[in-house]
Amino acid sequence: MGAKKKSEIICRCNNVSRETIEQAIRDGAQTMNDIFDTTSAGVGPCGGSCRRKIGPFLEHYLKTGQFPEKMVEDLTGKDDTKKSG
């Protein structure tokens, strides 16, 4: 009990933690581009797959003033369900 929780890595390409993203938002980042510019999250060689987590996270904070307990990936628009026809 009392052990500090290890910060989750959100952007694996650029090794950016949730803690770093939270701090960028606290310091005034209000758009996805602000977060990309400040932290380099979302601009890695993978094409920014972590953006689907960062977007809803930022949106939740801007609406409520609090960070959600868990980062949830927005899968809308991700077309893994295409069927060949």
N, C-alpha and C positions, 0 to 999 in steps of 0.2 A: 504494500500500500504506500502511496505517496511518491512512487516512482514517476518521473516525468515521461509522458507519452512521446514516443518517437514521432517526429513530424513526417507525415505521408508525402512521398514524392508524387507530384501531379504531372509534371513534364519530365518524362524519362530522358528524352533527347538532350535536354539542357540541364538536367538534374535540379529542377526547381521544385521546392517544397511548398506544401500548403501554407506553412508559416510565412514564407517569403511572399506568396500571393496575398495573404491576409494583410501583411504589413504594407504592401504596395497600395492596397485598397484603403487602408487606414490613412496612408500618406496622401490620398487624394485621387488615386486612379479610379475613374468613373466609367471608362469604356474598355472594351476588350483591347483596343489599340494601346490605351494607356498601360494596361497590364503587360502587353507584349513588349512595349518599349522599355518599361521599367524593369521587367524581370527576365526577359527573353523566353518566357513560357509561351508555347503555342506557335513558335516559329522555327521548330526543329526540322530535321530532314524527313521526318515521318509525314510532314504536311500539316501538322497541328492537330493531331487526334485528341489531344487533351482539351482543346477548345470546347468540346461537348460537355466537359465537366466545369470548366472555368465560367462559361456563359451563364448557366443556371445559378452557380455559386454567387457570381457578381450581382445578378438580377435579384436574388433573394436578399442580399445585403442591402442593395439600394432601396428595396421595398420596406424592409423591416429594421434596418440598422443593426442587424445581428448576423453573424455567420451561421449557416446551418450546421448542425452537428455532423452530418455526413455529406460528402460531395456525391451528387448523383449525376450520372451521365445522361444527357439528353439524346435519345436515340431517334427522335423524329427526323425524318429526312434521310436517315441512313437506310439504304436500300439493299439489305441483305436478303430480302424476301422475294426478290425477282425470280420468276419462274420462266424457264425457257419454254417457248411455245410453238 
